[in-house]
């Protein structure tokens, strides 16, 4: 099933960059907690959580790198014209 939500994301509190991506919510939680314990997360570990598909994540990452967009701009649905 290609439209299955199979990726969990942790994005910084300001919705600018993807901090972690995981295949399960448990794995993502462990990543977040480990980094909070290490003191390596800004804003005391405040993150936003998202769930999406692998293909959508690839599109978002491509927009972020190609156009230097923050996450909140790259993740906005884009209109596609059919020819």
C-alpha positions in Angstrom: 0.0 0.0 0.0 1.7 3.2 -1.2 -0.4 5.7 0.7 0.2 4.2 4.1 1.5 6.5 6.8 4.7 4.8 7.6 7.1 7.5 8.8 7.0 9.4 12.1 8.7 12.8 12.2 9.9 15.1 15.0 10.3 18.7 13.9 11.7 21.5 15.9 9.2 23.6 17.8 9.4 26.4 15.3 8.6 24.0 12.4 11.8 24.8 10.6 13.8 21.6 10.4 13.3 17.9 10.7 15.1 16.6 13.7 14.3 12.9 13.5 12.5 10.4 11.4 11.6 6.9 12.4 9.5 3.9 11.3 7.5 3.7 14.5 6.3 6.1 17.2 8.1 4.1 19.8 11.4 4.4 18.0 10.8 8.2 17.5 10.0 8.6 21.2 13.2 6.9 22.2 15.2 9.2 19.9 13.6 12.2 21.4 14.0 11.1 25.0 17.7 10.1 24.4 18.5 13.5 23.0 16.6 15.3 25.9 18.7 13.3 28.4 21.9 14.2 26.5 20.8 17.9 26.5 21.2 18.0 22.7 17.7 19.4 21.9 17.1 23.1 21.8 14.0 24.5 23.6 14.2 21.8 26.3 13.0 19.1 24.0 9.9 20.8 22.7 9.2 19.2 19.3 6.2 18.8 17.0 5.3 15.3 15.9 4.0 14.3 12.4 3.1 11.1 10.6 3.4 10.8 6.8 4.3 8.6 4.0 7.8 7.8 2.8 7.1 9.4 -0.6 5.8 12.6 1.0 8.8 12.8 3.3 11.1 12.5 0.2 9.2 15.3 -1.5 9.4 17.5 1.6 13.1 16.9 2.0 13.7 17.6 -1.7 11.8 21.0 -1.4 13.7 21.9 1.7 17.1 21.3 0.1 16.4 22.5 -3.4 14.7 25.8 -2.4 16.2 26.2 1.0 12.7 26.1 2.5 12.0 25.5 6.2 9.8 22.5 7.0 6.6 24.5 7.4 6.9 25.9 3.9 8.0 22.7 2.2 5.2 20.6 3.8 2.4 22.8 2.5 0.5 20.8 -0.1 1.4 21.9 -3.7 -1.1 22.1 -6.5 -0.2 19.9 -9.4 -1.6 20.5 -12.9 -2.5 17.5 -15.0 -1.6 17.9 -18.7 
